[in-house]
Amino acid sequence: MSYVEGFLIAVPTAKKREFIEHARLADQVFLDLGALRVAECWGSNVPHGKQTDFYRAVHAREDETVVFSWIEWPDKAARDAVNERLNEMMASDDRFNREKNPMPFDGSRLIYGGFEMILDQKGNAA
């Protein structure tokens, strides 16, 4: 079954266009390396909670929007193989060059993790 990496990011709301362009370039790397799907989701209805919420998780400020993203891989082994290659690519591939392709968000507040898919249900909607 598929393996999913999930990400939460606080992105300055004024930099939405820059984020989309940055993500388009970076996401293509993962697709080129075998990802089945990459999704970038701009928060549009993200409620503030009483104890926990997405905003607190990434220490989002009032001028930032929470972005929820994921990469779907065929399996964990495929993801692990890509992880090995990413270290060398970060040193040689211009798509990872922070001067040529700066991150339009504070990467120190990015949250990520890998998840084994245990249930995948689909509806009949066309």
JOGICOR-V604511 format. One record per backbone hydrogen bond with DSSP energy under -0.5 kcal/mol. CO is the residue of the C=O (numbers start at 1). NH is the residue of the N-H. Records with the same first field share a line. If there is no record, write none. Layout:
CO = NH / NH
This chain:
2 = 117
3 = 73
4 = 6 / 115
5 = 71
6 = 113
7 = 69
8 = 111
9 = 11 / 67
10 = 106
11 = 65
12 = 15
13 = 16
15 = 19
16 = 20
17 = 21
18 = 22
19 = 23
20 = 24
21 = 25
22 = 26
23 = 27
24 = 28
25 = 29
26 = 29 / 30
27 = 31
28 = 32
29 = 33
30 = 35
31 = 34
37 = 72
39 = 70
40 = 42
41 = 68
45 = 47
53 = 57
54 = 58
55 = 60
56 = 59
61 = 64
63 = 13
65 = 11
66 = 43
67 = 9 / 69
68 = 41
69 = 7
70 = 39
71 = 5 / 73
72 = 36 / 37
73 = 3
75 = 79
76 = 80
77 = 81
78 = 82
79 = 83
80 = 84
81 = 85
82 = 86
83 = 87
84 = 88
85 = 89
86 = 90
87 = 91
88 = 91 / 92
89 = 92 / 93
92 = 94
93 = 96
94 = 97
96 = 98
97 = 101
104 = 12
105 = 107
106 = 109
107 = 110
111 = 8
113 = 6
115 = 4 / 117
